[in-house]
């Protein structure tokens, strides 16, 4: 065996020096391994928990994202979609916020109005939107109230003068139907019967077709993105009562805008501020969140991957074919909007709470 003698006269086998040399090559001066570490997301699966039933646009956006987002995350994780409907997505939000591990493997496609449930002190809402990490949002939109065409109410004036109240369907206290009819009550003085508890928009539309309900509030983009709406428009099944945008959407030219009607009725400033707070749920689109406590570097990875995925030509082609709008809002912008909403003046919050009772 070949040996070497050091300055103290000790003998070591040559293999010792070879091992020492190789180890020193793999370490930096402070003892940190130079070899590249395995990405956290390698061989892992991310779940996107959707707070609504399958088939609706929240579900469609989540599944579209799941097909493209993984390849933009270091480690190329698999991404699957799981539906967890209930209470206007409160169940899914609670799960992602409080039950899921803070490792960035659980994402939530949740209702845009979840800040309202927290603001109103809904006891089932066991989350804090100020602590969740918002990855991004898609499909910013104005809202619409539509109604069966054979219903007796043809306009906002008809609803104001009605002896019988129209019945609108909702999933919970912060969904777009609830928001829309509360905005109309606060700013225009209309009254509705709000039937809550439907698991998703698909079920509400079915109830309208069956004659159990008269109306629903939804995003304008939703109303032109999927069935049954194209068929309804061809057959004249529905009527458009009101839209919330400043500019009239030409696809629903028969519906007046909320700003125009507020101007005509001289709606006071505080009621307009209430409407602005409620309409945030539309302008933030369909947010994707992850659990509080997820490491900052993973949040950054997820946000970058989200934006890159929604700019993929193949994804955009799929979205166009399915009539899905792809207007994005960055995660840090959504976080700011949500935090601003939670810190509204007390008089505005009090008016919103009164409406939601």
Secondary structure, DSSP 8 states (H G I E B T S, - for coil): --EEE-TTS-EEEHHHHHHHHHHHHHB-TTS-B-S----TTTT-EEEEEESS-TTSHHHHHHHHHHHHSGGGSTT--EEEEEE---GGGHHHHHIIIIIS-TTS-EEEE--TTHHHHHHTT-TT----TTTSEEEEEE----EEEEEETTSS--SHHHHHT-SS--EEE-SSTTSHHHHHHHHHHHHH----EEE---SSHHHHHHHHHHTS--EEEEEHHHHTTSTTHHHHHHHT-EEEEEE-SSS--GGGTTSEEHHHHHHHHT--HHHHHHHHHHHHHHHT-EEEEE-TT--HHHHHHHHHHHHHHTT-HHHHHHHHHTT----EEEHHHHHHHHHHHHT--HHHHHHHHHHH-
